[in-house]
Amino acid sequence: MLFRSVNLIMDKPVIRELIQNNCRKEIIITELQKILHDETYRSQIIADYKALRIKLGETGMVDRIGKQMVSLI
């Protein structure tokens, strides 16, 4: 669910979720072709991942959230 998390955290479709009915050979090939050959599409994904990295903060985000959750109990 890591990829789904990207879309949820960013509150927009950053990457296409290739799960369940969307996990078919034709769809996977189409998506890979877009990533490999469509510079605008690929650049947007890269920009969104950079924004995600800023949004999450420095390394150790999971540990920080865990500590915050424990402190609230």
Secondary structure as UniProt FT lines:
FT   HELIX           2..10
FT   HELIX           20..22
FT   HELIX           25..37
FT   HELIX           39..56
FT   HELIX           61..72
//
